[in-house]
């Protein structure tokens, strides 16, 4: 197990003592700040362009195909890059994971990722799921959400999940290990409310009061992907796993307390989808592999 700690030279909260290197000197912190300011070589999309391209390519390739690609990258990041599985006895000593899934695409990504990691067996029986949707109250679910819940129940077990309004909030607040959150996604301009606010508040409480570490999928829930500002309550992540193209809001100074350690994963959206200039940046950025640490 790798306990959370605060790095005195780093503005991020809950930097973890994992096999990934954290900044340990003022010079390293300066380099991180410079990389945030000088991001001309990073594959960054501005404004709502990232969201537009994402929806366009997803429509052409198919939402389910994209979803499985994204979920596999999230699973690979958790499995291989964050130091959550000691090499000696992985299934016995692996860090327990709690997935918190919202009602949209990020929620479906979280559910699919939980299923993939369960089937790899390296986390044993240490995976739990809390959903913001309650499929037992007669609600009409999106097709991708309905499918992912059916797959989870069949391959992981119905007893491994609960709705946030049926014991899920308490489970989140009591969790002391790692939370993988997919509550909200891009396009946030108003403060979170309702069950989304309940989930975000519970995750932050688990982190602040119990030392839980949080992996945010694509963007900390509650953060605006363009401005890097939080209009209301926002996840304060230990790690953020960006999906494919970096969003300008992630690189803003105002986003630092929420984003934490920033990673990025290539997905099925491709490189030549974005024009020649960005294609070259994507190729250079992911040249050493599909999962990269930004800082």
Secondary structure by P-SEA (a helix, b strand, c coil): cbbbbbcccccccccccccccccccaaaaaaaaaaaaacccccccccaaaaaaaaaaaaaacaaaaaaaaaaaaaaaaaccccccccccccccccbbbbbbcccaaaaaaaaaaaaaaaaccccccbbbbbcccccccccccaaaaaaaaaaaaccccccccccccaaaaaaaacccccccccccccccccccaaaaaaaaaaaaaaaccbbbbbbccccccccccccccccccccccbbbbccccccccccccccccccbbbbbbcccccccccaaaaaaaaaaaccccccccc
